[in-house]
Amino acid sequence: MAIRWIQHQGKKVLQCDFRGMNLTQSLTELEEATRLISRCHDDVLLISNFEGVNVDHRFATHAYDLGKALLRHRIQKVAVVGIESIKFVMREAFKAIAGKHPSFFQTEREALTWLVD
């Protein structure tokens, strides 16, 4: 399962792992993450991994549409792994979705450490 809850240093983190997915799969998983977040009563720590993924504006647009009202009020911190300069559109979409400025990391370990600090 690409979207799952994990524990890191005693904190609950929603992990969205898009590695190896095509556009259709990533859109389906994005909707699942949105459903999970919508059921939360507490603020969410979110990590998304896009290492090796080639996403386009359709994913960014869909992410923005799903998140603009719901997610920005439920997400405490956002860590993103694997966003390179070519994925600038995705970075901007995460800013819009979360209503905050996400932090970007090269590895999940770095991202998880930052999330729980």
N, C-alpha and C positions, 0 to 999 in steps of 0.2 A: 504494500500500500504506500503510495507516494505521500499522502497526507496523513500525519499521525501525531499524536501527543507523545512527547518524550519528557524525561526528567533530566535536568542538568544541574548539578550542584544544589539539589533539593528544590528546584523551581520547575514548574510546568511550562513547557515550550511547545508551540505548534510548529511542527517541521513540515515544510512543503518542498518536496524533492522532485523537481521537474527534469532532472538529468535523464537523458535517453528518450524523452517523449517527443512525439510529433505534435503539431498544432492541435489536432482534435483531442488527443489525450490530455494535453496541458490545459485546454479549456474545460474539459470535464473535471479535472482535478482542482482547478481554480474554483469552480462552482461548489465542489465538495468542501473546500477550505472555507468558503464563505458561509456555507450552511453550519459548519462546526463553530465558527466564530459567532454567528448569530445566536447560537444557543448558550453562549457564555454569559455569566453574570459578572465575572471579574474581568479586569483588563488582561489582554493577551500579549505574551511575548511571542513574536513571530520570526522564524528564520525561513528564508526561501533560497534554494540552491538552483542556480541556472548554469552550472559548469557544463560546458560543451553543448549547450542548447542554442539552437538558432531560432529565436522567436521573432515575430514581426509585429507590425502595427495592429493587426487584428487581435492579438493577445493583449497588447497594451490597452487598446480601446475597450475590450471586454472587461479587463481587470478594473479599469477606471469606472465603467458603468456599474459594475457589481459593488464596488467599494465606496463610491463617493458619499453615500449617506450612512451606510451601516458600519463599515470597518473603521472609519476615522474616529469614531467614538468608543470603540472597543479595543483598539490596539495601543498598548503601552509603549512598546519598543519594536522596531523592525530592523532585522539584520539581513543583508542580502549578500550571497556568495556567488561569484562567477559573472558579475556584470562587467563587461569590458567596454571600451570606448565605443565599439560598434553597437553596443546595446544601450546607448544613451536614452532612447525612447522608453525602454523598460525602466530605467532609473527615474525618469520623470513621472512615469505612471505610478511608481511606488510612492513618490512624494504626494501625488494627488490622492491615492487610495488611503494612505495612512493619515493624511492631514499633518504629518510630521516629516522631518527630514530623516530618512533612513540612513544607517551607516552601512558602508560597503566593505567587504572583506574578501581575502583570497582563499581562506579555508573555513570550514564549518567550525573547527575548534576555536579559532579566533572569534568568530561570530557568536558562538554560544557563550564563551567567556564574557564577552561584552554585554550580552543580553542579561545575564544574571547578576552582573555587578551593580 
